[in-house]
Amino acid sequence: MELELKTWSEFEGALQTIDAVRQERMAKTGRTLRDPLFRGVGSSQWGLETTLERFYQSERSDPNPSLLGYYREIGACKPAIETFSGKRWDRLLELPDFEQRIKDSLTSSLWLDMVLMKTPEIYEYLVYLRHHGFPSPLLDWSASPYVAAFFAFDSPPKEAARVAVYAFLQDTACGGSADAHLFVVGPYLRADPRHQLQQCRYSICAALDRRNIEWVFVPHQSGLTDAAGLEGELFTITMPVDARLAALKQLELMNINPFSLFASEDSLVRTIARRELLFRGRG
């Protein structure tokens, strides 16, 4: 369902519409539908793409990177990241052990999320990399629609006419497919503070490559229907870019700004600059 809004002031009503749909479907089925997750993007033309999908997309030879190949790459980077960050991920499996676990899981018909859950530090490392700019198969969401709205309006591209906030409503009666298994991780992980500040959740979508007997990352759109379940749905709320100032000013009053979401010196300076140069004297 797409909710096309004319102004920022209609955003609250759109959230109420989504909640009304959720309540109606729960009453009809007697099942619990999970609280929706939200993702904001700076253009309504953008889909649900991970940073790994967007990373030099036209130059990559393989559009669907393999899990084992990606694990090898992030493992090779780990010593340098630990050296400069002061953080350590000592419980990560070595590549041969991880590869064996994947092979064992496939013979046992275990879903990928069940395999990764056996070593939570894998998720923790993936989340750290995602928050610090490493191309990632994780798609980040927020439990807060207002945090998502901030990311939609924060820095939209010049060519954008409308921004979008996606709301993912998931039924507890949901499934998966070996052709596209989408699952959600969170909320409680030992991760970068931004994880908690932004009320983050993360989704991963992977498919079983039967020829090579391994998992590969695939676009989220291919796994959304099964992951949403019988009564779930992906909602799209779009708003005009010229609602940006009104949105950012109201979100600032809710203490949703770059500094509250990133807690870094750079984000502090950006927040102060926005207050002084954009908000002051603008009504």
Secondary structure, 3 states (H helix, E strand, C coil): CEEECCCHHHHHHHHHHHHHHHHHHHHHHCCCECCCEEEEECCCCCCCCCHHHHCCHHHCCCCCCEHHHHHHHHHHHHHHHHHHHCCCCCCCCCHHHHHHHHHHHHHCCCCHHHHHCCCHHHHHHHHHHHHCCCCCCCEEEECCHHHHHHHHHHCCCCCCCEEEEEEEECECCCCCECCEEEEEECCCCCCCHHHHHCCEEEEEEEEEECCCCEEEECCHHHCHHHHHCCCCEEEEEEEEHHHHHHHHHHHHHCCCCHHHHHCCHHHHHHHHHHHHHHHCCCC
